[in-house]
Amino acid sequence: MAGSGTGELKIWAVVLAAGAVLIGLGIAFGIPALEQAVAALAPGIGLKDAALWSFGVTVVLFVLFAVIA
C-alpha cells in the first residue's frame, strides 16, 4: 500500500504531461485552421441563400418531428 502512492503520482504526471502536449498541439494546429474558417465565413450569406437554407432546415425538422412522434 505504501508504494501505490508514488505509482499513482507517476501515472498522474504522465497523464498531465500527455494532456499538456495534446493541448499544445491543438493550439498550434487549431489556430491557423480557425483563421482560415473565419476568413471563409466572413462575408456571410445573402438573404436569398438564408431563406433557402432556413426553408430546408424547417422541412427537415418537420419530417424528423413527424417520424419521432
C-alpha positions as CSV (number, residue, x, y, z in Angstrom):
1,M,0.0,0.0,0.0
2,A,2.8,2.4,0.7
3,G,4.2,2.0,-2.8
4,S,0.9,2.7,-4.5
5,G,1.0,6.4,-3.7
6,T,4.2,7.1,-5.7
7,G,2.9,4.9,-8.5
8,E,-0.3,6.9,-8.7
9,L,1.7,10.1,-8.7
10,K,3.8,8.9,-11.6
11,I,0.6,7.9,-13.5
12,W,-0.9,11.4,-12.9
13,A,2.3,13.0,-14.0
14,V,2.3,11.1,-17.3
15,V,-1.4,11.8,-17.8
16,L,-0.9,15.6,-17.1
17,A,2.1,15.7,-19.4
18,A,0.2,14.0,-22.2
19,G,-2.7,16.4,-21.7
20,A,-0.4,19.4,-21.9
21,V,1.2,18.1,-25.1
22,L,-2.3,17.5,-26.7
23,I,-3.4,21.0,-25.7
24,G,-0.3,22.5,-27.1
25,L,-0.7,20.6,-30.4
26,G,-4.4,21.6,-30.5
27,I,-3.4,25.3,-30.1
28,A,-0.6,25.0,-32.6
29,F,-2.6,23.4,-35.4
30,G,-6.1,24.7,-34.4
31,I,-5.4,28.5,-34.6
32,P,-4.4,28.5,-38.3
33,A,-7.3,26.3,-39.3
34,L,-9.7,28.6,-37.3
35,E,-8.3,31.7,-39.0
36,Q,-9.0,30.1,-42.4
37,A,-12.5,29.2,-41.4
38,V,-13.2,32.7,-40.2
39,A,-11.8,34.2,-43.4
40,A,-14.1,31.9,-45.5
41,L,-17.2,32.7,-43.5
42,A,-16.6,36.5,-43.0
43,P,-18.7,37.7,-46.0
44,G,-21.7,35.7,-44.7
45,I,-24.6,34.6,-46.9
46,G,-27.2,36.7,-48.6
47,L,-30.9,37.0,-47.8
48,K,-31.9,34.6,-50.6
49,D,-29.5,32.0,-49.6
50,A,-30.5,32.3,-46.0
51,A,-34.2,31.9,-46.9
52,L,-33.4,28.7,-48.9
53,W,-31.3,27.2,-46.0
54,S,-34.0,28.1,-43.4
55,F,-36.7,26.5,-45.5
56,G,-34.7,23.3,-45.9
57,V,-33.9,23.1,-42.2
58,T,-37.6,23.7,-41.4
59,V,-38.7,20.9,-43.7
60,V,-36.1,18.5,-42.3
61,L,-37.1,19.3,-38.7
62,F,-40.8,18.8,-39.5
63,V,-40.1,15.4,-41.0
64,L,-37.9,14.5,-38.1
65,F,-40.5,15.5,-35.6
66,A,-43.2,13.6,-37.5
67,V,-41.1,10.4,-37.5
68,I,-40.3,10.7,-33.8
69,A,-43.9,11.4,-32.8
